[in-house]
Amino acid sequence: MNKWTLKFENQALENQFQAKQQDYHKTFILKVISISSIVLHIGKLIQDSTQNNPIRIELQTPGLIISIIALVVIFRYPQYSSTMMILLNYSFSLVQFWVDSTYGQQRSFLLGSNVMASQMLLMMSLDFYQIVPQIVIQLILKLIIMSQYYQEHLSMVTVWFSVLISVISIVSYYLIGQAKRQQFLLTVKEDIYSQFLTKFISVPFILFEYQQEQFQPIILSKQNKIKKWNPNLCDGCNLRSLIRYITFENQTLENYLLEKYGKIKGSFQSGNTIEEFSFAFRCYSQIDVIITITDKINFLVKFTGTSQTLQEKVAIDKINHFYRLIREVFKCIKKPQKYKSLLFDISIQFISGFYLYGNKEVHYYPVEILKNVIRFIGANNILLNAESSTGGFSLIGSKNQFSVFFLQICRILIIINNEHDFIVIRVNISQEGSLVFEFSLKWENLQKFQHLYKINQFLHSLELVLFEKSIDFQQNCQLKMKRMQLMNQGM
């Protein structure tokens, strides 16, 4: 920002500011003053004609014409409103000629006050670099008209006082213009920060405010999945449902925030501009609530998911290390095909038992887990074809049980199919809202799959825990996950 003219050095930003200046308030002020000026000039003409006063057409016409043009411009060409404001302001200088010995002292005082107020309103709607020339020129015009036209003696007190008032006016308008532009700049920065907030915060979060007697969302971390978020509902409905679901200090988060709302406003009066607190809730290791207080109260809720404990990380590292050892053994054996099935079974059974030993309920996404299972066992001939909408579905349940189930499924598929036979596991959402897994097999392989499936103790014990019913071998080996636990998530 230029310290003398207050214009932004960035021309794009300056254009944006000027566009914002063409708002309702500026238009309203110019309309009102233009209409008032027309009424003033016409009233003066009527008054002079009815009271047999000399009619000074040369004094009335310029101001009347400019006022009419300004009124037309504001409706047809609002981009030129600033220019018309300047011309209209200069036209008010001619009103000084109306005052003579017959005009009356009180009328002169009232007329001067009204004209000065109109000029102040016009200049407050303009930029500083447009205001300064007007103040200087009008000061000179007033002094010239007073000394030359009316031939009144100008005392030094009058001159210095007029100059002093003009200087004070310039300083005042400078501070007002600076404050307006700084406020605009702050708004632009806030908008930019809001746009990039989702990139700066890697975990799921929601920024919202309280207005119209309910919480309303401002920004959502759409690149992250927020649990208990239903894409079929509006953002406001989801937000209110979520903060009613989350509990803190034996009450819902919504009630807690509402109870604190009055205290928060009180703390703002004490000078505090931010409050924050954190707590853990179910599958979140930490929920951070940050309350910022400016001209309004904003709430930022940030969700941090449950991280793995040190013991879990060590266990997973051991499993991965064990599986790498198995693969290295394959490479060292002279006839790997002879022992491959046996070693593969040993590794899968070991991993399955280990996973079930560390079983606990967590929040997980089935499709993502299935992708990881296929990648983990290195089955290049098992492909996953999942609808895009399935990626946002999640469960509160045993992720390990689900992983073990599909480890065993993939183990059987690898055993009964050769490396050149591709199996596609399709994942979609049924009309009832269930997550459905299905795959097709050749007839001879289907018989083998049924046999190995039925004698597998892992599959037998986990099937009815995870799914609505037993696998349907007649319909592409179909499995439907239980709807009661399924939640449509994501953003």
C-alpha positions as CSV (number, residue, x, y, z in Angstrom):
1,M,0.0,0.0,0.0
2,N,1.4,3.4,-1.0
3,K,1.8,5.5,2.1
4,W,0.8,8.7,0.3
5,T,-2.1,7.8,-1.9
6,L,-3.1,4.6,0.0
7,K,-3.4,2.8,-3.3
8,F,-2.5,-0.9,-3.3
9,E,0.7,-1.5,-5.3
10,N,-0.8,-4.7,-6.5
11,Q,-3.1,-3.5,-9.3
12,A,-5.2,-6.6,-9.2
13,L,-5.8,-6.0,-5.5
14,E,-6.6,-2.4,-6.2
15,N,-9.1,-3.4,-8.8
16,Q,-10.7,-5.8,-6.4
17,F,-11.0,-3.1,-3.8
18,Q,-12.5,-0.6,-6.3
19,A,-15.1,-3.2,-7.4
20,K,-16.0,-3.8,-3.8
21,Q,-16.5,0.0,-3.3
22,Q,-19.3,-0.1,-5.9
23,D,-21.6,-1.4,-3.3
24,Y,-25.1,-0.6,-2.1
25,H,-24.0,2.0,0.4
26,K,-22.0,4.1,-2.0
27,T,-24.8,3.9,-4.6
28,F,-27.4,4.8,-1.9
29,I,-25.4,7.9,-0.8
30,L,-25.0,9.2,-4.3
31,K,-28.7,8.7,-5.1
32,V,-29.9,10.5,-1.9
33,I,-27.5,13.4,-2.3
34,S,-28.3,13.8,-6.0
35,I,-32.0,13.8,-5.4
36,S,-31.5,16.2,-2.5
37,S,-29.4,18.5,-4.7
38,I,-32.0,18.5,-7.4
39,V,-34.7,19.4,-4.9
40,L,-32.5,22.1,-3.4
41,H,-31.8,23.8,-6.7
42,I,-35.3,23.6,-8.0
43,G,-36.6,24.9,-4.6
44,K,-34.2,27.8,-4.8
45,L,-35.5,28.7,-8.3
46,I,-39.1,28.5,-7.2
47,Q,-38.3,30.6,-4.0
48,D,-36.6,33.3,-6.0
49,S,-39.4,33.6,-8.5
50,T,-42.2,33.7,-5.9
51,Q,-40.4,36.3,-3.7
52,N,-39.4,38.5,-6.6
53,N,-35.7,37.9,-5.9
54,P,-33.3,38.1,-8.9
55,I,-33.1,34.7,-10.4
56,R,-29.4,33.7,-10.9
57,I,-29.7,31.1,-13.6
58,E,-25.9,30.9,-14.0
59,L,-25.6,29.8,-10.3
60,Q,-28.5,27.3,-10.3
61,T,-28.0,25.6,-13.7
62,P,-24.5,24.0,-13.2
63,G,-25.4,22.3,-9.9
64,L,-28.9,21.2,-11.2
65,I,-27.4,19.7,-14.4
66,I,-24.7,17.9,-12.6
67,S,-27.2,16.5,-10.1
68,I,-29.4,15.2,-12.9
69,I,-26.5,13.7,-14.7
70,A,-25.3,12.0,-11.5
71,L,-28.7,10.5,-11.0
72,V,-28.7,9.1,-14.5
73,V,-25.1,7.8,-14.2
74,I,-25.7,5.9,-11.0
75,F,-28.6,3.9,-12.6
76,R,-27.0,3.4,-16.0
77,Y,-23.2,3.6,-15.5
78,P,-22.4,2.9,-11.8
79,Q,-18.7,2.5,-12.6
80,Y,-18.5,6.3,-13.1
81,S,-20.1,7.0,-9.8
82,S,-16.8,8.3,-8.2
83,T,-16.4,10.9,-11.0
84,M,-19.9,12.1,-10.5
85,M,-19.4,12.3,-6.8
86,I,-16.4,14.6,-7.3
87,L,-18.3,16.9,-9.8
88,L,-21.3,17.0,-7.5
89,N,-19.1,17.9,-4.6
90,Y,-17.5,20.8,-6.6
91,S,-21.0,22.0,-7.6
92,F,-21.8,22.6,-3.9
93,S,-19.2,25.3,-3.9
94,L,-21.5,27.5,-6.0
95,V,-24.0,27.5,-3.2
96,Q,-21.8,30.0,-1.4
97,F,-23.0,32.6,-4.0
98,W,-26.6,32.2,-2.7
99,V,-25.7,33.9,0.6
100,D,-26.0,37.6,0.7
101,S,-27.2,40.3,3.1
102,T,-30.8,39.5,2.4
103,Y,-30.5,35.7,3.0
104,G,-30.5,35.8,6.8
105,Q,-27.9,34.7,9.3
106,Q,-29.7,31.6,10.6
107,R,-30.6,30.5,7.1
108,S,-27.0,30.9,6.0
109,F,-25.8,28.9,9.0
110,L,-28.3,26.1,8.3
111,L,-27.5,26.0,4.6
112,G,-23.8,25.9,5.3
113,S,-24.2,23.0,7.8
114,N,-26.3,21.0,5.3
115,V,-23.9,21.6,2.4
116,M,-20.9,20.7,4.6
117,A,-22.6,17.4,5.8
118,S,-23.4,16.5,2.1
119,Q,-19.8,17.1,1.1
120,M,-18.5,15.0,4.0
121,L,-20.8,12.1,3.0
122,L,-19.6,12.3,-0.6
123,M,-15.9,12.4,0.3
124,M,-16.2,9.5,2.8
125,S,-17.3,7.3,-0.1
126,L,-14.3,8.2,-2.2
127,D,-10.6,7.3,-2.0
128,F,-8.1,9.4,-0.2
129,Y,-6.2,10.4,-3.3
130,Q,-9.5,11.8,-4.7
131,I,-10.4,13.6,-1.5
132,V,-7.3,15.7,-1.0
133,P,-7.6,17.8,-4.2
134,Q,-11.2,18.5,-3.4
135,I,-10.4,19.8,0.1
136,V,-7.6,22.0,-1.2
137,I,-9.5,23.4,-4.2
138,Q,-12.7,24.0,-2.2
139,L,-10.7,25.8,0.5
140,I,-9.2,28.1,-2.2
141,L,-12.6,28.7,-3.9
142,K,-14.3,29.6,-0.6
143,L,-11.6,32.1,0.3
144,I,-11.5,33.6,-3.2
145,I,-15.3,33.9,-3.4
146,M,-15.4,35.5,0.0
147,S,-12.6,38.0,-0.6
148,Q,-13.1,38.8,-4.3
149,Y,-16.8,38.4,-5.0
150,Y,-18.2,39.8,-1.8
151,Q,-15.1,42.0,-1.2
152,E,-15.0,41.1,2.5
153,H,-11.8,41.5,4.5
154,L,-10.1,38.2,5.2
155,S,-8.5,38.2,8.6
156,M,-5.5,36.0,9.3
157,V,-7.5,34.2,11.9
158,T,-10.1,33.2,9.4
159,V,-7.4,32.1,6.9
160,W,-5.4,30.1,9.4
161,F,-8.4,28.5,10.9
162,S,-9.7,27.4,7.5
163,V,-6.3,26.0,6.6
164,L,-6.1,24.2,9.9
165,I,-9.5,22.6,9.5
166,S,-8.6,21.5,6.0
167,V,-5.4,19.9,7.2
168,I,-7.2,18.1,10.0
169,S,-9.8,16.9,7.5
170,I,-7.1,15.5,5.3
171,V,-5.5,13.7,8.2
172,S,-8.8,12.4,9.3
173,Y,-9.7,11.1,5.8
174,Y,-6.3,9.6,5.6
175,L,-6.8,7.6,8.7
176,I,-10.3,6.6,7.6
177,G,-9.1,5.5,4.2
178,Q,-6.2,3.6,5.7
179,A,-8.6,1.8,8.1
180,K,-11.0,0.9,5.2
181,R,-8.2,-0.5,3.1
182,Q,-6.6,-2.4,6.0
183,Q,-10.0,-3.9,6.8
184,F,-10.4,-5.0,3.2
185,L,-6.9,-6.4,3.1
186,L,-7.6,-8.4,6.3
187,T,-10.8,-9.8,4.7
188,V,-8.8,-10.8,1.6
189,K,-6.2,-12.5,3.8
190,E,-8.8,-14.3,5.8
191,D,-10.4,-15.6,2.6
192,I,-7.1,-16.8,1.3
193,Y,-6.2,-18.5,4.6
194,S,-9.7,-20.1,4.6
195,Q,-9.1,-21.5,1.1
196,F,-5.7,-23.0,2.0
197,L,-6.7,-24.2,5.5
198,T,-7.6,-27.6,4.2
199,K,-4.1,-28.0,2.8
200,F,-2.3,-26.8,6.0
201,I,-4.2,-29.2,8.3
202,S,-3.7,-32.8,7.3
203,V,-6.2,-34.4,9.8
204,P,-10.0,-34.1,9.4
205,F,-11.4,-30.8,10.8
206,I,-14.5,-28.6,10.7
207,L,-14.7,-24.9,11.0
208,F,-18.2,-23.6,11.9
209,E,-20.0,-20.7,13.6
210,Y,-23.2,-20.2,15.6
211,Q,-25.8,-18.1,13.9
212,Q,-29.6,-18.1,13.5
213,E,-29.8,-20.2,16.7
214,Q,-27.9,-23.1,15.3
215,F,-24.4,-24.2,14.3
216,Q,-23.5,-23.5,10.6
217,P,-20.5,-25.0,8.8
218,I,-18.0,-22.6,7.1
219,I,-15.2,-24.9,5.9
220,L,-14.9,-28.7,5.8
221,S,-11.8,-30.8,5.3
222,K,-13.2,-32.5,2.2
223,Q,-10.0,-34.3,1.4
224,N,-10.2,-36.2,4.7
225,K,-12.8,-38.6,5.9
226,I,-14.8,-37.5,9.0
227,K,-16.6,-40.4,10.8
228,K,-20.3,-40.2,11.2
229,W,-20.6,-38.0,8.0
230,N,-23.4,-38.9,5.6
231,P,-23.0,-37.5,2.1
232,N,-26.7,-37.8,1.5
233,L,-27.4,-35.1,4.1
234,C,-26.5,-31.4,4.0
235,D,-23.4,-30.2,5.6
236,G,-25.3,-28.3,8.3
237,C,-27.3,-31.4,9.2
238,N,-24.2,-33.5,9.3
239,L,-22.4,-31.0,11.6
240,R,-25.2,-30.8,14.1
241,S,-25.6,-34.6,14.1
242,L,-21.9,-35.0,14.7
243,I,-21.6,-32.6,17.6
244,R,-24.7,-34.2,19.2
245,Y,-23.0,-37.6,18.8
246,I,-19.7,-36.5,20.4
247,T,-19.9,-36.3,24.2
248,F,-17.7,-34.2,26.5
249,E,-18.0,-33.9,30.3
250,N,-21.1,-36.1,30.4
251,Q,-23.0,-34.1,27.8
252,T,-23.0,-33.6,24.1
253,L,-20.5,-31.3,22.5
254,E,-23.4,-29.2,21.2
255,N,-24.8,-28.6,24.7
256,Y,-21.4,-27.9,26.0
257,L,-20.7,-25.2,23.4
258,L,-24.1,-23.7,23.9
259,E,-23.6,-23.5,27.6
260,K,-20.3,-21.8,27.1
261,Y,-21.6,-19.5,24.4
262,G,-22.5,-16.8,26.9
263,K,-19.3,-17.2,28.8
264,I,-17.3,-17.0,25.5
265,K,-19.0,-13.6,24.7
266,G,-18.1,-12.4,28.2
267,S,-14.5,-13.5,27.8
268,F,-14.4,-11.5,24.5
269,Q,-15.4,-8.4,26.5
270,S,-12.5,-9.1,28.8
271,G,-10.0,-9.0,25.9
272,N,-9.6,-12.8,25.3
273,T,-9.7,-13.7,21.7
274,I,-9.1,-17.5,21.8
275,E,-10.1,-20.5,23.9
276,E,-9.2,-24.1,23.4
277,F,-9.6,-27.5,25.0
278,S,-9.0,-31.1,24.0
279,F,-10.4,-34.5,24.9
280,A,-10.5,-38.1,23.7
281,F,-13.6,-39.8,22.3
282,R,-14.0,-43.4,21.2
283,C,-12.0,-43.9,18.0
284,Y,-10.3,-40.5,18.2
285,S,-7.2,-40.3,20.3
286,Q,-7.8,-36.5,20.5
287,I,-10.4,-34.0,19.5
288,D,-9.1,-30.4,19.7
289,V,-11.7,-27.6,19.9
290,I,-10.4,-24.1,19.2
291,I,-12.8,-21.1,19.7
292,T,-11.7,-17.8,18.0
293,I,-13.5,-14.6,18.8
294,T,-13.4,-11.6,16.5
295,D,-16.5,-9.9,15.2
296,K,-18.1,-13.3,15.5
297,I,-17.4,-16.6,17.2
298,N,-15.9,-19.4,15.2
299,F,-15.4,-23.0,16.3
300,L,-12.6,-25.2,14.8
301,V,-12.9,-28.9,15.7
302,K,-9.9,-31.0,14.7
303,F,-10.0,-34.8,14.8
304,T,-6.9,-37.0,15.4
305,G,-7.5,-40.7,14.9
306,T,-6.4,-43.4,17.2
307,S,-2.7,-44.2,16.6
308,Q,-1.1,-47.6,17.0
309,T,0.4,-48.3,20.3
310,L,4.1,-49.2,20.5
311,Q,3.2,-52.9,21.2
312,E,1.0,-53.0,18.1
313,K,3.7,-51.5,15.9
314,V,6.2,-54.0,17.2
315,A,3.8,-56.9,16.6
316,I,3.1,-55.7,13.0
317,D,6.8,-55.3,12.4
318,K,7.4,-58.9,13.6
319,I,4.6,-60.2,11.3
320,N,6.1,-58.4,8.3
321,H,9.5,-59.7,9.2
322,F,8.2,-63.2,9.5
323,Y,6.5,-63.0,6.1
324,R,9.7,-61.6,4.5
325,L,11.6,-64.6,6.0
326,I,9.1,-67.0,4.4
327,R,9.6,-65.4,1.0
328,E,13.4,-65.6,1.4
329,V,13.0,-69.3,2.2
330,F,11.1,-69.7,-1.1
331,K,14.1,-68.3,-2.9
332,C,16.6,-70.6,-1.2
333,I,14.7,-73.9,-1.8
334,K,15.8,-75.7,-4.9
335,K,12.3,-77.0,-5.6
336,P,10.1,-74.2,-4.3
337,Q,6.9,-75.4,-5.9
338,K,7.1,-78.6,-3.8
339,Y,7.1,-76.6,-0.5
340,K,5.4,-73.4,-1.6
341,S,1.9,-74.4,-0.6
342,L,3.0,-75.7,2.8
343,L,5.1,-72.6,3.7
344,F,2.4,-70.3,2.4
345,D,-0.2,-72.0,4.6
346,I,2.1,-71.8,7.6
347,S,2.6,-68.1,7.2
348,I,-1.0,-67.2,6.6
349,Q,-2.2,-69.3,9.6
350,F,0.4,-67.8,11.8
351,I,-0.5,-64.3,10.8
352,S,-4.3,-65.0,11.2
353,G,-3.8,-66.4,14.7
354,F,-1.6,-63.5,15.7
355,Y,-4.1,-61.0,14.4
356,L,-7.1,-62.6,16.2
357,Y,-5.0,-62.6,19.4
358,G,-4.8,-58.8,19.3
359,N,-8.4,-58.3,18.3
360,K,-10.3,-55.1,19.4
361,E,-13.0,-52.9,18.0
362,V,-11.8,-49.9,16.0
363,H,-13.0,-47.7,13.1
364,Y,-11.9,-49.0,9.7
365,Y,-12.7,-48.9,6.0
366,P,-13.3,-52.4,4.6
367,V,-12.3,-51.6,1.0
368,E,-9.0,-50.1,2.1
369,I,-8.3,-53.1,4.3
370,L,-9.0,-55.5,1.5
371,K,-6.6,-53.6,-0.8
372,N,-3.9,-54.0,1.8
373,V,-4.6,-57.7,2.3
374,I,-4.3,-58.4,-1.5
375,R,-1.1,-56.3,-1.6
376,F,0.3,-58.0,1.5
377,I,0.0,-61.6,0.2
378,G,1.4,-60.5,-3.2
379,A,-1.4,-62.1,-5.2
380,N,-0.9,-60.5,-8.7
381,N,-3.8,-62.5,-10.1
382,I,-6.4,-61.3,-7.6
383,L,-7.8,-57.9,-8.7
384,L,-10.2,-55.6,-6.8
385,N,-12.9,-53.8,-8.7
386,A,-14.7,-51.4,-6.2
387,E,-17.2,-48.7,-6.9
388,S,-16.0,-45.3,-6.0
389,S,-18.7,-44.8,-3.5
390,T,-17.6,-47.8,-1.5
391,G,-14.4,-46.1,-0.4
392,G,-16.2,-43.9,2.0
393,F,-18.0,-46.7,3.9
394,S,-16.7,-47.6,7.3
395,L,-17.3,-49.8,10.2
396,I,-17.0,-49.7,14.0
397,G,-15.8,-53.3,14.6
398,S,-12.9,-55.7,14.5
399,K,-10.5,-54.7,11.7
400,N,-8.4,-57.7,12.5
401,Q,-11.3,-60.1,12.1
402,F,-12.0,-58.6,8.7
403,S,-8.4,-58.9,7.7
404,V,-8.1,-62.5,8.8
405,F,-11.3,-63.4,6.9
406,F,-10.0,-62.1,3.6
407,L,-6.5,-63.4,4.2
408,Q,-8.1,-66.9,4.3
409,I,-10.3,-66.1,1.3
410,C,-7.3,-65.0,-0.7
411,R,-5.3,-68.0,0.5
412,I,-8.0,-70.4,-0.9
413,L,-8.2,-68.5,-4.2
414,I,-4.4,-68.7,-4.6
415,I,-4.5,-72.5,-3.9
416,I,-7.3,-73.4,-6.3
417,N,-6.2,-71.1,-9.2
418,N,-3.1,-71.0,-11.2
419,E,-1.1,-67.8,-11.7
420,H,-2.6,-67.2,-15.1
421,D,-6.2,-67.2,-13.9
422,F,-7.4,-63.8,-12.8
423,I,-10.0,-63.5,-10.1
424,V,-11.8,-60.2,-9.7
425,I,-13.4,-59.3,-6.4
426,R,-16.2,-56.8,-7.0
427,V,-17.4,-54.5,-4.3
428,N,-20.6,-52.5,-4.5
429,I,-23.4,-51.1,-2.4
430,S,-26.7,-52.9,-2.5
431,Q,-30.1,-51.1,-2.6
432,E,-30.5,-51.9,1.1
433,G,-27.3,-50.0,1.8
434,S,-25.1,-53.1,2.5
435,L,-21.5,-53.4,1.3
436,V,-21.4,-56.4,-1.0
437,F,-18.4,-58.5,-1.9
438,E,-18.6,-61.0,-4.8
439,F,-16.4,-62.9,-7.2
440,S,-16.9,-65.6,-9.9
441,L,-15.0,-68.9,-10.3
442,K,-14.9,-71.6,-12.9
443,W,-17.1,-74.5,-12.1
444,E,-14.3,-76.9,-11.2
445,N,-12.6,-74.3,-9.0
446,L,-15.9,-73.5,-7.4
447,Q,-16.2,-77.0,-6.0
448,K,-12.7,-76.9,-4.6
449,F,-13.4,-73.4,-3.1
450,Q,-16.6,-74.7,-1.4
451,H,-14.7,-77.6,0.1
452,L,-11.8,-75.6,1.5
453,Y,-14.1,-72.8,2.6
454,K,-16.3,-75.2,4.7
455,I,-13.4,-76.9,6.5
456,N,-11.6,-73.6,7.3
457,Q,-12.2,-72.8,11.0
458,F,-11.3,-69.2,10.6
459,L,-13.9,-68.6,8.0
460,H,-16.5,-70.7,9.8
461,S,-16.1,-68.7,13.0
462,L,-15.9,-65.2,11.4
463,E,-18.5,-65.5,8.7
464,L,-21.6,-64.7,10.7
465,V,-19.8,-62.2,12.8
466,L,-18.9,-60.0,9.9
467,F,-21.7,-60.7,7.4
468,E,-25.5,-60.9,7.3
469,K,-25.5,-64.5,6.3
470,S,-23.3,-67.3,5.0
471,I,-21.6,-67.0,1.7
472,D,-24.0,-67.5,-1.3
473,F,-22.1,-69.9,-3.7
474,Q,-25.0,-69.7,-6.2
475,Q,-24.7,-65.9,-6.8
476,N,-21.0,-65.3,-7.6
477,C,-19.8,-66.2,-4.1
478,Q,-21.6,-63.2,-2.6
479,L,-21.1,-61.8,0.9
480,K,-23.1,-58.9,2.4
481,M,-21.7,-57.0,5.4
482,K,-24.0,-56.4,8.3
483,R,-26.0,-53.2,7.8
484,M,-26.4,-52.5,11.5
485,Q,-22.7,-51.6,11.8
486,L,-22.3,-49.9,8.5
487,M,-22.0,-46.2,8.4
488,N,-21.8,-44.1,5.3
489,Q,-18.8,-41.8,5.7
490,G,-16.6,-39.5,3.8
491,M,-17.0,-36.1,2.3
